[in-house]
Amino acid sequence: MQDILSLLASLRRPRLLIRAARIGADDYRREAHLSRILGYAALPRSGAALMRLVDLEADLDLRRRAEDTAYSIARHVEVLAAIMGEARLLRAGLGAEAV
């Protein structure tokens, strides 16, 4: 899972977008938010969820850069907040395994 965390650390997005996502990540609740974002009834594990969220975010970032009219900044912030929330859960799980 370290590879996914390294990938997340290398993401570069506009400062305001990241700031808004950090605020959203503070209120992130996996059960409520992840199923709505991914559309799954059964929630995947954090690693699998992160991979899917990263794919969604990459598509949103391409739309943002292309100034696509279908781009939704609210959706982008929501997905980034979920990425941050899942990364926190994954890091906490990795820390618990090390003990």
Gaussian input, Z-matrix of N, CA and C with variables (Angstrom, degrees):
# hf/3-21g

backbone

0 1
 N
 C     1     B1
 C     2     B2     1     A1
 N     3     B3     2     A2     1     D1
 C     4     B4     3     A3     2     D2
 C     5     B5     4     A4     3     D3
 N     6     B6     5     A5     4     D4
 C     7     B7     6     A6     5     D5
 C     8     B8     7     A7     6     D6
 N     9     B9     8     A8     7     D7
 C    10    B10     9     A9     8     D8
 C    11    B11    10    A10     9     D9
 N    12    B12    11    A11    10    D10
 C    13    B13    12    A12    11    D11
 C    14    B14    13    A13    12    D12
 N    15    B15    14    A14    13    D13
 C    16    B16    15    A15    14    D14
 C    17    B17    16    A16    15    D15
 N    18    B18    17    A17    16    D16
 C    19    B19    18    A18    17    D17
 C    20    B20    19    A19    18    D18
 N    21    B21    20    A20    19    D19
 C    22    B22    21    A21    20    D20
 C    23    B23    22    A22    21    D21
 N    24    B24    23    A23    22    D22
 C    25    B25    24    A24    23    D23
 C    26    B26    25    A25    24    D24
 N    27    B27    26    A26    25    D25
 C    28    B28    27    A27    26    D26
 C    29    B29    28    A28    27    D27
 N    30    B30    29    A29    28    D28
 C    31    B31    30    A30    29    D29
 C    32    B32    31    A31    30    D30
 N    33    B33    32    A32    31    D31
 C    34    B34    33    A33    32    D32
 C    35    B35    34    A34    33    D33
 N    36    B36    35    A35    34    D34
 C    37    B37    36    A36    35    D35
 C    38    B38    37    A37    36    D36
 N    39    B39    38    A38    37    D37
 C    40    B40    39    A39    38    D38
 C    41    B41    40    A40    39    D39
 N    42    B42    41    A41    40    D40
 C    43    B43    42    A42    41    D41
 C    44    B44    43    A43    42    D42
 N    45    B45    44    A44    43    D43
 C    46    B46    45    A45    44    D44
 C    47    B47    46    A46    45    D45
 N    48    B48    47    A47    46    D46
 C    49    B49    48    A48    47    D47
 C    50    B50    49    A49    48    D48
 N    51    B51    50    A50    49    D49
 C    52    B52    51    A51    50    D50
 C    53    B53    52    A52    51    D51
 N    54    B54    53    A53    52    D52
 C    55    B55    54    A54    53    D53
 C    56    B56    55    A55    54    D54
 N    57    B57    56    A56    55    D55
 C    58    B58    57    A57    56    D56
 C    59    B59    58    A58    57    D57
 N    60    B60    59    A59    58    D58
 C    61    B61    60    A60    59    D59
 C    62    B62    61    A61    60    D60
 N    63    B63    62    A62    61    D61
 C    64    B64    63    A63    62    D62
 C    65    B65    64    A64    63    D63
 N    66    B66    65    A65    64    D64
 C    67    B67    66    A66    65    D65
 C    68    B68    67    A67    66    D66
 N    69    B69    68    A68    67    D67
 C    70    B70    69    A69    68    D68
 C    71    B71    70    A70    69    D69
 N    72    B72    71    A71    70    D70
 C    73    B73    72    A72    71    D71
 C    74    B74    73    A73    72    D72
 N    75    B75    74    A74    73    D73
 C    76    B76    75    A75    74    D74
 C    77    B77    76    A76    75    D75
 N    78    B78    77    A77    76    D76
 C    79    B79    78    A78    77    D77
 C    80    B80    79    A79    78    D78
 N    81    B81    80    A80    79    D79
 C    82    B82    81    A81    80    D80
 C    83    B83    82    A82    81    D81
 N    84    B84    83    A83    82    D82
 C    85    B85    84    A84    83    D83
 C    86    B86    85    A85    84    D84
 N    87    B87    86    A86    85    D85
 C    88    B88    87    A87    86    D86
 C    89    B89    88    A88    87    D87
 N    90    B90    89    A89    88    D88
 C    91    B91    90    A90    89    D89
 C    92    B92    91    A91    90    D90
 N    93    B93    92    A92    91    D91
 C    94    B94    93    A93    92    D92
 C    95    B95    94    A94    93    D93
 N    96    B96    95    A95    94    D94
 C    97    B97    96    A96    95    D95
 C    98    B98    97    A97    96    D96
 N    99    B99    98    A98    97    D97
 C   100   B100    99    A99    98    D98
 C   101   B101   100   A100    99    D99
 N   102   B102   101   A101   100   D100
 C   103   B103   102   A102   101   D101
 C   104   B104   103   A103   102   D102
 N   105   B105   104   A104   103   D103
 C   106   B106   105   A105   104   D104
 C   107   B107   106   A106   105   D105
 N   108   B108   107   A107   106   D106
 C   109   B109   108   A108   107   D107
 C   110   B110   109   A109   108   D108
 N   111   B111   110   A110   109   D109
 C   112   B112   111   A111   110   D110
 C   113   B113   112   A112   111   D111
 N   114   B114   113   A113   112   D112
 C   115   B115   114   A114   113   D113
 C   116   B116   115   A115   114   D114
 N   117   B117   116   A116   115   D115
 C   118   B118   117   A117   116   D116
 C   119   B119   118   A118   117   D117
 N   120   B120   119   A119   118   D118
 C   121   B121   120   A120   119   D119
 C   122   B122   121   A121   120   D120
 N   123   B123   122   A122   121   D121
 C   124   B124   123   A123   122   D122
 C   125   B125   124   A124   123   D123
 N   126   B126   125   A125   124   D124
 C   127   B127   126   A126   125   D125
 C   128   B128   127   A127   126   D126
 N   129   B129   128   A128   127   D127
 C   130   B130   129   A129   128   D128
 C   131   B131   130   A130   129   D129
 N   132   B132   131   A131   130   D130
 C   133   B133   132   A132   131   D131
 C   134   B134   133   A133   132   D132
 N   135   B135   134   A134   133   D133
 C   136   B136   135   A135   134   D134
 C   137   B137   136   A136   135   D135
 N   138   B138   137   A137   136   D136
 C   139   B139   138   A138   137   D137
 C   140   B140   139   A139   138   D138
 N   141   B141   140   A140   139   D139
 C   142   B142   141   A141   140   D140
 C   143   B143   142   A142   141   D141
 N   144   B144   143   A143   142   D142
 C   145   B145   144   A144   143   D143
 C   146   B146   145   A145   144   D144
 N   147   B147   146   A146   145   D145
 C   148   B148   147   A147   146   D146
 C   149   B149   148   A148   147   D147
 N   150   B150   149   A149   148   D148
 C   151   B151   150   A150   149   D149
 C   152   B152   151   A151   150   D150
 N   153   B153   152   A152   151   D151
 C   154   B154   153   A153   152   D152
 C   155   B155   154   A154   153   D153
 N   156   B156   155   A155   154   D154
 C   157   B157   156   A156   155   D155
 C   158   B158   157   A157   156   D156
 N   159   B159   158   A158   157   D157
 C   160   B160   159   A159   158   D158
 C   161   B161   160   A160   159   D159
 N   162   B162   161   A161   160   D160
 C   163   B163   162   A162   161   D161
 C   164   B164   163   A163   162   D162
 N   165   B165   164   A164   163   D163
 C   166   B166   165   A165   164   D164
 C   167   B167   166   A166   165   D165
 N   168   B168   167   A167   166   D166
 C   169   B169   168   A168   167   D167
 C   170   B170   169   A169   168   D168
 N   171   B171   170   A170   169   D169
 C   172   B172   171   A171   170   D170
 C   173   B173   172   A172   171   D171
 N   174   B174   173   A173   172   D172
 C   175   B175   174   A174   173   D173
 C   176   B176   175   A175   174   D174
 N   177   B177   176   A176   175   D175
 C   178   B178   177   A177   176   D176
 C   179   B179   178   A178   177   D177
 N   180   B180   179   A179   178   D178
 C   181   B181   180   A180   179   D179
 C   182   B182   181   A181   180   D180
 N   183   B183   182   A182   181   D181
 C   184   B184   183   A183   182   D182
 C   185   B185   184   A184   183   D183
 N   186   B186   185   A185   184   D184
 C   187   B187   186   A186   185   D185
 C   188   B188   187   A187   186   D186
 N   189   B189   188   A188   187   D187
 C   190   B190   189   A189   188   D188
 C   191   B191   190   A190   189   D189
 N   192   B192   191   A191   190   D190
 C   193   B193   192   A192   191   D191
 C   194   B194   193   A193   192   D192
 N   195   B195   194   A194   193   D193
 C   196   B196   195   A195   194   D194
 C   197   B197   196   A196   195   D195
 N   198   B198   197   A197   196   D196
 C   199   B199   198   A198   197   D197
 C   200   B200   199   A199   198   D198
 N   201   B201   200   A200   199   D199
 C   202   B202   201   A201   200   D200
 C   203   B203   202   A202   201   D201
 N   204   B204   203   A203   202   D202
 C   205   B205   204   A204   203   D203
 C   206   B206   205   A205   204   D204
 N   207   B207   206   A206   205   D205
 C   208   B208   207   A207   206   D206
 C   209   B209   208   A208   207   D207
 N   210   B210   209   A209   208   D208
 C   211   B211   210   A210   209   D209
 C   212   B212   211   A211   210   D210
 N   213   B213   212   A212   211   D211
 C   214   B214   213   A213   212   D212
 C   215   B215   214   A214   213   D213
 N   216   B216   215   A215   214   D214
 C   217   B217   216   A216   215   D215
 C   218   B218   217   A217   216   D216
 N   219   B219   218   A218   217   D217
 C   220   B220   219   A219   218   D218
 C   221   B221   220   A220   219   D219
 N   222   B222   221   A221   220   D220
 C   223   B223   222   A222   221   D221
 C   224   B224   223   A223   222   D222
 N   225   B225   224   A224   223   D223
 C   226   B226   225   A225   224   D224
 C   227   B227   226   A226   225   D225
 N   228   B228   227   A227   226   D226
 C   229   B229   228   A228   227   D227
 C   230   B230   229   A229   228   D228
 N   231   B231   230   A230   229   D229
 C   232   B232   231   A231   230   D230
 C   233   B233   232   A232   231   D231
 N   234   B234   233   A233   232   D232
 C   235   B235   234   A234   233   D233
 C   236   B236   235   A235   234   D234
 N   237   B237   236   A236   235   D235
 C   238   B238   237   A237   236   D236
 C   239   B239   238   A238   237   D237
 N   240   B240   239   A239   238   D238
 C   241   B241   240   A240   239   D239
 C   242   B242   241   A241   240   D240
 N   243   B243   242   A242   241   D241
 C   244   B244   243   A243   242   D242
 C   245   B245   244   A244   243   D243
 N   246   B246   245   A245   244   D244
 C   247   B247   246   A246   245   D245
 C   248   B248   247   A247   246   D246
 N   249   B249   248   A248   247   D247
 C   250   B250   249   A249   248   D248
 C   251   B251   250   A250   249   D249
 N   252   B252   251   A251   250   D250
 C   253   B253   252   A252   251   D251
 C   254   B254   253   A253   252   D252
 N   255   B255   254   A254   253   D253
 C   256   B256   255   A255   254   D254
 C   257   B257   256   A256   255   D255
 N   258   B258   257   A257   256   D256
 C   259   B259   258   A258   257   D257
 C   260   B260   259   A259   258   D258
 N   261   B261   260   A260   259   D259
 C   262   B262   261   A261   260   D260
 C   263   B263   262   A262   261   D261
 N   264   B264   263   A263   262   D262
 C   265   B265   264   A264   263   D263
 C   266   B266   265   A265   264   D264
 N   267   B267   266   A266   265   D265
 C   268   B268   267   A267   266   D266
 C   269   B269   268   A268   267   D267
 N   270   B270   269   A269   268   D268
 C   271   B271   270   A270   269   D269
 C   272   B272   271   A271   270   D270
 N   273   B273   272   A272   271   D271
 C   274   B274   273   A273   272   D272
 C   275   B275   274   A274   273   D273
 N   276   B276   275   A275   274   D274
 C   277   B277   276   A276   275   D275
 C   278   B278   277   A277   276   D276
 N   279   B279   278   A278   277   D277
 C   280   B280   279   A279   278   D278
 C   281   B281   280   A280   279   D279
 N   282   B282   281   A281   280   D280
 C   283   B283   282   A282   281   D281
 C   284   B284   283   A283   282   D282
 N   285   B285   284   A284   283   D283
 C   286   B286   285   A285   284   D284
 C   287   B287   286   A286   285   D285
 N   288   B288   287   A287   286   D286
 C   289   B289   288   A288   287   D287
 C   290   B290   289   A289   288   D288
 N   291   B291   290   A290   289   D289
 C   292   B292   291   A291   290   D290
 C   293   B293   292   A292   291   D291
 N   294   B294   293   A293   292   D292
 C   295   B295   294   A294   293   D293
 C   296   B296   295   A295   294   D294

   B1=1.4449
   B2=1.5267
   B3=1.3168
   B4=1.4623
   B5=1.5311
   B6=1.3379
   B7=1.4584
   B8=1.5243
   B9=1.3200
   B10=1.4638
   B11=1.5209
   B12=1.3197
   B13=1.4627
   B14=1.5182
   B15=1.3333
   B16=1.4679
   B17=1.5203
   B18=1.3279
   B19=1.4584
   B20=1.5274
   B21=1.3086
   B22=1.4620
   B23=1.5234
   B24=1.3166
   B25=1.4621
   B26=1.5277
   B27=1.3161
   B28=1.4643
   B29=1.5339
   B30=1.3289
   B31=1.4722
   B32=1.5272
   B33=1.3125
   B34=1.4579
   B35=1.5251
   B36=1.3189
   B37=1.4598
   B38=1.5180
   B39=1.3575
   B40=1.4694
   B41=1.5297
   B42=1.2975
   B43=1.4646
   B44=1.5262
   B45=1.3268
   B46=1.4597
   B47=1.5257
   B48=1.3156
   B49=1.4590
   B50=1.5343
   B51=1.3122
   B52=1.4691
   B53=1.5252
   B54=1.3225
   B55=1.4671
   B56=1.5267
   B57=1.3165
   B58=1.4681
   B59=1.5315
   B60=1.3279
   B61=1.4662
   B62=1.5238
   B63=1.3277
   B64=1.4700
   B65=1.5207
   B66=1.3112
   B67=1.4645
   B68=1.5230
   B69=1.3289
   B70=1.4645
   B71=1.5164
   B72=1.3221
   B73=1.4725
   B74=1.5212
   B75=1.3256
   B76=1.4668
   B77=1.5293
   B78=1.3205
   B79=1.4624
   B80=1.5302
   B81=1.3257
   B82=1.4657
   B83=1.5239
   B84=1.3367
   B85=1.4640
   B86=1.5232
   B87=1.2908
   B88=1.4596
   B89=1.5325
   B90=1.3153
   B91=1.4582
   B92=1.5286
   B93=1.2960
   B94=1.4608
   B95=1.5222
   B96=1.3091
   B97=1.4554
   B98=1.5271
   B99=1.3223
   B100=1.4597
   B101=1.5250
   B102=1.3174
   B103=1.4716
   B104=1.5270
   B105=1.3205
   B106=1.4623
   B107=1.5217
   B108=1.3212
   B109=1.4626
   B110=1.5242
   B111=1.3348
   B112=1.4555
   B113=1.5251
   B114=1.3329
   B115=1.4545
   B116=1.5154
   B117=1.3166
   B118=1.4584
   B119=1.5263
   B120=1.3242
   B121=1.4590
   B122=1.5272
   B123=1.3305
   B124=1.4639
   B125=1.5277
   B126=1.3067
   B127=1.4540
   B128=1.5219
   B129=1.3419
   B130=1.4667
   B131=1.5200
   B132=1.3199
   B133=1.4582
   B134=1.5193
   B135=1.3285
   B136=1.4634
   B137=1.5209
   B138=1.3275
   B139=1.4617
   B140=1.5187
   B141=1.3196
   B142=1.4615
   B143=1.5248
   B144=1.3175
   B145=1.4659
   B146=1.5227
   B147=1.3238
   B148=1.4633
   B149=1.5184
   B150=1.3202
   B151=1.4690
   B152=1.5284
   B153=1.3208
   B154=1.4717
   B155=1.5294
   B156=1.3326
   B157=1.4666
   B158=1.5208
   B159=1.3250
   B160=1.4694
   B161=1.5272
   B162=1.3311
   B163=1.4652
   B164=1.5270
   B165=1.3315
   B166=1.4680
   B167=1.5249
   B168=1.3301
   B169=1.4587
   B170=1.5223
   B171=1.3207
   B172=1.4661
   B173=1.5242
   B174=1.3411
   B175=1.4631
   B176=1.5317
   B177=1.3279
   B178=1.4620
   B179=1.5252
   B180=1.3281
   B181=1.4580
   B182=1.5300
   B183=1.3260
   B184=1.4676
   B185=1.5293
   B186=1.3184
   B187=1.4702
   B188=1.5267
   B189=1.3322
   B190=1.4739
   B191=1.5224
   B192=1.3172
   B193=1.4666
   B194=1.5240
   B195=1.3301
   B196=1.4598
   B197=1.5273
   B198=1.3400
   B199=1.4666
   B200=1.5232
   B201=1.3179
   B202=1.4550
   B203=1.5302
   B204=1.3152
   B205=1.4679
   B206=1.5290
   B207=1.3277
   B208=1.4647
   B209=1.5251
   B210=1.3319
   B211=1.4649
   B212=1.5210
   B213=1.3508
   B214=1.4585
   B215=1.5230
   B216=1.3151
   B217=1.4665
   B218=1.5266
   B219=1.3078
   B220=1.4681
   B221=1.5285
   B222=1.3060
   B223=1.4703
   B224=1.5264
   B225=1.3421
   B226=1.4573
   B227=1.5305
   B228=1.3121
   B229=1.4684
   B230=1.5259
   B231=1.3169
   B232=1.4581
   B233=1.5365
   B234=1.3132
   B235=1.4632
   B236=1.5290
   B237=1.3204
   B238=1.4667
   B239=1.5274
   B240=1.3157
   B241=1.4664
   B242=1.5310
   B243=1.3253
   B244=1.4650
   B245=1.5256
   B246=1.3250
   B247=1.4641
   B248=1.5285
   B249=1.3053
   B250=1.4727
   B251=1.5272
   B252=1.3231
   B253=1.4631
   B254=1.5226
   B255=1.3297
   B256=1.4697
   B257=1.5245
   B258=1.3163
   B259=1.4710
   B260=1.5302
   B261=1.3110
   B262=1.4732
   B263=1.5188
   B264=1.3263
   B265=1.4638
   B266=1.5268
   B267=1.3244
   B268=1.4546
   B269=1.5242
   B270=1.3176
   B271=1.4716
   B272=1.5323
   B273=1.3258
   B274=1.4723
   B275=1.5315
   B276=1.3185
   B277=1.4574
   B278=1.5177
   B279=1.3259
   B280=1.4651
   B281=1.5168
   B282=1.3255
   B283=1.4627
   B284=1.5088
   B285=1.3210
   B286=1.4577
   B287=1.5345
   B288=1.3403
   B289=1.4573
   B290=1.5162
   B291=1.3424
   B292=1.4567
   B293=1.5226
   B294=1.3372
   B295=1.4732
   B296=1.4895
   A1=112.25
   A2=116.50
   A3=119.11
   A4=110.97
   A5=117.43
   A6=120.13
   A7=111.61
   A8=117.42
   A9=120.15
   A10=110.55
   A11=117.89
   A12=120.28
   A13=110.78
   A14=117.79
   A15=120.97
   A16=110.56
   A17=115.89
   A18=120.78
   A19=110.29
   A20=116.57
   A21=120.59
   A22=111.44
   A23=116.55
   A24=120.38
   A25=111.66
   A26=116.91
   A27=119.77
   A28=113.59
   A29=117.61
   A30=120.36
   A31=110.57
   A32=116.52
   A33=122.27
   A34=108.71
   A35=115.00
   A36=121.94
   A37=108.43
   A38=117.18
   A39=119.63
   A40=112.00
   A41=115.07
   A42=122.39
   A43=112.62
   A44=117.22
   A45=120.51
   A46=111.33
   A47=116.97
   A48=121.68
   A49=110.48
   A50=116.46
   A51=121.32
   A52=110.95
   A53=116.24
   A54=119.51
   A55=110.79
   A56=116.79
   A57=120.68
   A58=110.43
   A59=116.87
   A60=120.36
   A61=111.28
   A62=117.65
   A63=119.99
   A64=110.82
   A65=116.39
   A66=120.07
   A67=109.69
   A68=116.28
   A69=120.40
   A70=112.56
   A71=117.00
   A72=120.98
   A73=111.61
   A74=117.18
   A75=120.18
   A76=111.49
   A77=117.08
   A78=121.69
   A79=112.58
   A80=117.02
   A81=121.75
   A82=111.14
   A83=115.13
   A84=122.46
   A85=106.81
   A86=115.93
   A87=122.91
   A88=112.71
   A89=116.77
   A90=121.07
   A91=111.44
   A92=117.18
   A93=121.04
   A94=112.75
   A95=116.97
   A96=120.22
   A97=114.63
   A98=117.20
   A99=119.77
   A100=113.05
   A101=116.96
   A102=118.69
   A103=110.95
   A104=117.63
   A105=120.30
   A106=111.19
   A107=117.23
   A108=120.94
   A109=110.99
   A110=116.68
   A111=120.34
   A112=113.28
   A113=116.69
   A114=120.21
   A115=113.57
   A116=117.85
   A117=122.29
   A118=109.46
   A119=115.17
   A120=119.00
   A121=109.42
   A122=116.10
   A123=121.39
   A124=107.91
   A125=116.56
   A126=120.53
   A127=111.34
   A128=116.43
   A129=119.48
   A130=110.64
   A131=116.95
   A132=121.21
   A133=108.73
   A134=116.69
   A135=121.48
   A136=113.03
   A137=118.78
   A138=121.51
   A139=111.67
   A140=116.94
   A141=121.65
   A142=110.76
   A143=116.21
   A144=120.14
   A145=110.48
   A146=116.51
   A147=120.21
   A148=111.92
   A149=117.49
   A150=120.37
   A151=110.62
   A152=116.39
   A153=120.12
   A154=110.72
   A155=116.76
   A156=120.60
   A157=111.30
   A158=117.74
   A159=121.20
   A160=109.91
   A161=117.27
   A162=120.45
   A163=111.26
   A164=116.10
   A165=120.01
   A166=111.42
   A167=115.62
   A168=120.21
   A169=111.42
   A170=117.79
   A171=121.11
   A172=110.36
   A173=116.46
   A174=120.27
   A175=110.64
   A176=116.66
   A177=120.20
   A178=111.31
   A179=116.86
   A180=119.57
   A181=111.26
   A182=116.96
   A183=119.76
   A184=111.01
   A185=115.78
   A186=119.90
   A187=111.43
   A188=116.09
   A189=120.21
   A190=109.98
   A191=116.16
   A192=120.32
   A193=112.30
   A194=116.95
   A195=121.59
   A196=112.44
   A197=115.69
   A198=121.55
   A199=111.52
   A200=115.01
   A201=123.45
   A202=108.95
   A203=116.40
   A204=119.65
   A205=111.97
   A206=117.69
   A207=120.91
   A208=111.95
   A209=117.53
   A210=121.59
   A211=110.23
   A212=115.29
   A213=121.30
   A214=108.81
   A215=116.35
   A216=119.36
   A217=110.49
   A218=117.27
   A219=120.15
   A220=110.28
   A221=116.69
   A222=120.78
   A223=110.53
   A224=116.75
   A225=121.36
   A226=110.55
   A227=116.61
   A228=120.74
   A229=109.81
   A230=117.40
   A231=121.95
   A232=111.02
   A233=117.03
   A234=120.95
   A235=110.32
   A236=117.89
   A237=120.46
   A238=111.38
   A239=116.99
   A240=120.62
   A241=110.28
   A242=116.78
   A243=120.34
   A244=110.62
   A245=117.43
   A246=120.76
   A247=109.70
   A248=116.16
   A249=119.98
   A250=111.22
   A251=116.46
   A252=120.68
   A253=112.21
   A254=116.73
   A255=120.47
   A256=110.97
   A257=117.11
   A258=120.30
   A259=110.10
   A260=117.02
   A261=120.64
   A262=110.74
   A263=116.26
   A264=120.56
   A265=111.10
   A266=116.29
   A267=120.41
   A268=111.08
   A269=116.51
   A270=120.16
   A271=111.12
   A272=115.99
   A273=119.98
   A274=109.88
   A275=116.83
   A276=121.01
   A277=111.97
   A278=117.25
   A279=121.13
   A280=110.59
   A281=116.62
   A282=120.16
   A283=111.52
   A284=117.43
   A285=121.38
   A286=110.69
   A287=117.18
   A288=120.33
   A289=111.69
   A290=117.02
   A291=120.82
   A292=112.45
   A293=116.07
   A294=120.19
   A295=111.60
   D1=-12.50
   D2=-179.69
   D3=-62.24
   D4=-31.36
   D5=179.95
   D6=-62.45
   D7=-41.99
   D8=179.44
   D9=-67.11
   D10=-37.56
   D11=178.29
   D12=-68.20
   D13=-35.16
   D14=175.70
   D15=-66.45
   D16=-40.04
   D17=177.69
   D18=-60.98
   D19=-43.87
   D20=-179.95
   D21=-64.24
   D22=-37.99
   D23=179.68
   D24=-65.95
   D25=-24.48
   D26=-177.60
   D27=-90.06
   D28=-6.61
   D29=179.09
   D30=-63.89
   D31=135.75
   D32=176.46
   D33=-123.95
   D34=116.20
   D35=-179.66
   D36=-132.63
   D37=162.78
   D38=178.57
   D39=-56.39
   D40=142.63
   D41=-175.07
   D42=-56.41
   D43=-43.06
   D44=-178.23
   D45=-65.63
   D46=-37.11
   D47=177.86
   D48=-64.03
   D49=-43.65
   D50=179.11
   D51=-67.01
   D52=-41.06
   D53=179.86
   D54=-61.77
   D55=-43.77
   D56=178.84
   D57=-64.39
   D58=-40.00
   D59=179.58
   D60=-66.32
   D61=-36.65
   D62=178.22
   D63=-63.38
   D64=-39.69
   D65=177.19
   D66=-63.22
   D67=-43.19
   D68=178.13
   D69=-65.72
   D70=-35.28
   D71=-178.68
   D72=-65.80
   D73=-27.38
   D74=178.52
   D75=-63.93
   D76=-28.87
   D77=-179.85
   D78=-102.39
   D79=9.30
   D80=-175.84
   D81=-65.09
   D82=126.78
   D83=174.02
   D84=-124.81
   D85=114.59
   D86=-172.56
   D87=-52.28
   D88=-49.42
   D89=-175.63
   D90=-62.55
   D91=-41.35
   D92=-176.73
   D93=-79.00
   D94=-42.47
   D95=-171.51
   D96=-89.58
   D97=-42.40
   D98=-173.68
   D99=-65.97
   D100=-41.56
   D101=179.79
   D102=-65.02
   D103=-34.51
   D104=177.97
   D105=-70.03
   D106=-40.81
   D107=-177.58
   D108=-70.62
   D109=-46.72
   D110=-176.09
   D111=-86.85
   D112=-22.88
   D113=-179.71
   D114=78.81
   D115=21.46
   D116=179.80
   D117=-98.60
   D118=143.73
   D119=174.04
   D120=-78.77
   D121=-46.33
   D122=176.96
   D123=-95.92
   D124=129.80
   D125=-176.49
   D126=-78.76
   D127=134.33
   D128=176.21
   D129=-75.42
   D130=166.82
   D131=175.72
   D132=-65.79
   D133=162.77
   D134=-174.67
   D135=-57.33
   D136=-41.90
   D137=-179.34
   D138=-62.61
   D139=-47.47
   D140=179.44
   D141=-66.19
   D142=-39.71
   D143=178.22
   D144=-63.58
   D145=-42.51
   D146=178.70
   D147=-61.28
   D148=-41.87
   D149=179.27
   D150=-61.45
   D151=-43.87
   D152=179.27
   D153=-66.45
   D154=-41.24
   D155=178.97
   D156=-64.81
   D157=-38.70
   D158=178.45
   D159=-63.71
   D160=-40.32
   D161=176.81
   D162=-62.75
   D163=-44.38
   D164=177.83
   D165=-61.51
   D166=-43.13
   D167=-178.42
   D168=-66.24
   D169=-38.34
   D170=178.53
   D171=-61.64
   D172=-41.37
   D173=177.44
   D174=-64.47
   D175=-42.73
   D176=178.14
   D177=-62.98
   D178=-39.01
   D179=179.97
   D180=-67.63
   D181=-37.66
   D182=175.46
   D183=-61.37
   D184=-42.31
   D185=177.85
   D186=-64.46
   D187=-39.27
   D188=178.84
   D189=-62.55
   D190=-47.60
   D191=-177.97
   D192=-66.17
   D193=-32.38
   D194=179.55
   D195=-83.10
   D196=-3.41
   D197=-177.08
   D198=56.51
   D199=40.50
   D200=178.88
   D201=-66.06
   D202=135.46
   D203=-179.37
   D204=-69.94
   D205=-18.55
   D206=178.18
   D207=-82.98
   D208=-4.89
   D209=-179.22
   D210=-67.68
   D211=135.83
   D212=178.03
   D213=-121.72
   D214=113.67
   D215=179.21
   D216=-65.79
   D217=-33.36
   D218=178.27
   D219=-63.02
   D220=-43.31
   D221=177.85
   D222=-64.34
   D223=-39.95
   D224=179.66
   D225=-62.57
   D226=-45.07
   D227=178.18
   D228=-63.39
   D229=-42.08
   D230=179.81
   D231=-60.72
   D232=-44.14
   D233=-179.53
   D234=-68.91
   D235=-42.34
   D236=177.50
   D237=-62.79
   D238=-39.78
   D239=177.80
   D240=-63.68
   D241=-39.88
   D242=177.54
   D243=-65.48
   D244=-39.08
   D245=176.90
   D246=-60.49
   D247=-46.18
   D248=179.95
   D249=-63.58
   D250=-42.02
   D251=178.96
   D252=-64.60
   D253=-44.07
   D254=179.15
   D255=-67.39
   D256=-36.73
   D257=178.12
   D258=-64.14
   D259=-39.16
   D260=176.70
   D261=-62.05
   D262=-44.43
   D263=179.06
   D264=-64.04
   D265=-40.34
   D266=179.62
   D267=-66.02
   D268=-44.32
   D269=178.15
   D270=-62.35
   D271=-40.49
   D272=178.92
   D273=-64.19
   D274=-39.25
   D275=178.29
   D276=-67.26
   D277=-39.31
   D278=177.82
   D279=-67.22
   D280=-37.07
   D281=178.26
   D282=-67.37
   D283=-35.82
   D284=179.82
   D285=-69.86
   D286=-32.71
   D287=178.25
   D288=-70.15
   D289=-29.21
   D290=-177.63
   D291=-73.68
   D292=-19.91
   D293=-176.95
   D294=-78.27

